[in-house]
Amino acid sequence: MLRHVALVAALVAMPGVAFARVNARDFGAKGDGKADDTAAVQRALAAAAADRGGVVELPKGMYRIDGSLDVPPGVCLAGEWQAPHHANTEHGTVLLATGNAGKEDGPPLIMLHQSSAVKGITVFYPDQDPTAVKPYPWAIRAEGMHGTVEDVTLVNPYMGIDFGTHKNELHYIRNVFGCPLKLGVYVDGTTDIGRIENVHFNPHSWQRCSLGGKARTEAGWKALWAYLEANLEGFRIGQTDWEYMSGCFVILAKTGLHFVKTDRGTPNVVLTQCGSDIGPIGIRVDASQPHAGLAFTNCQVMATVEVGPENSGPVKFSNCGFWPIPKTGSQAVLEGKGTTIFQACHFAGWAADGSDAPCIDVRGGVALIQACDFFKSDKPQLRVGPRAAGATISGCRLQGGERFLIAEPARGRVQSGLNLTE
């Protein structure tokens, strides 16, 4: 044990092992919320890069950034952030993003490169207005391998984190909170495993923010709610060869989780303990990799899953819960050529819009439904359309009795049995 401690102490003391720790205040950063600190912070980042990488420290304060920050390879931009600053936004290290309003395609506020990171900061756009939303570029964009975003609050970005514009591998997004307005996280061009953990998007991050301005008023809150429902995609996932997502959540989005085909390809994602709350489309699958697809475990969806007509990969739900909002018809609308599996799931309150919509509407592909609990007693649990390739439903609890609508051409391709009817 003593020999081990001595070895660690010797390694720490070796000059060749030490990384630079640079304080941005030593390069002229004020952190007073008034002076433009862009150039000073960039000088500190360049100094760390020149010393083989390291950490640029941003002590607590409010740093106005009128331009953009480029974090070189091997450098971490680190602030003081021990927990999300949900209400007292002025605590810790805050970047006041004031540049590039109206320029959605402009340079990001923070650009990451290979093995660079941003940690421990809060980003706030003081000129954003929920009653008249302005486009801004991405808050954070990355390229290359091992880009890392950790312990970050994005109070009110127009677009949050971009790991999709440039090719990337092994990205890591963890402990991110905030209220993105148009798009929260974008992934594409990921040719090795990416990880997204504990990302929480909720408009309270802006509405309760001590710097929130109009978002704290009744009119601003109503406008923000309406804007998110009409515009927000929480997570857009394009080509990624094996993405792990866990503990991710979005509320009040037009589309919570959106899986798409891009010029680079399609997604392959494993999701655990993720949720989309109070939105018309909780999950939209336009594409998934035919050999791997998407797997959802212990997830919660409010309200609807849509599988689009171009999807050919498997989509699997295990131990998931589904419940409605007032405008919900079906809780799953399935098209395409792939197979969708529901196992040990429960469905509560479909056809909340007053229609006769079925809980699961199989319009294409194959549906395999096992050991699920259907709560509603007076609406169809299942409809199988004429273009569906087939469906099975077995070992399920069908409250109110079996209510299946099977189109005649598909009748021979539907099997059911061992269901509990009440």
PyMOL commands that set and color helices and strands:
alter all, ss='L'
color gray80, all
select helices_A, chain A and resi 2-13+24-27+38-50+204-207+213-216+218-231+408-413
alter helices_A, ss='H'
color red, helices_A
select strands_A, chain A and resi 20-23+32-36+54-58+61-65+69-71+75-79+93-97+110-112+117-124+138-142+144-145+148-154+159-163+168-169+172-178+183-187+194-201+233-237+240-246+249-251+255-259+267-272+275-277+281-285+294-297+300-301+304-307+315-318+321-322+332-334+339-343+346-347+360-362+366-370+373-374+382-384+390-394+397-398+404-406+414-417+420-421
alter strands_A, ss='S'
color yellow, strands_A
deselect
rebuild
show_as cartoon
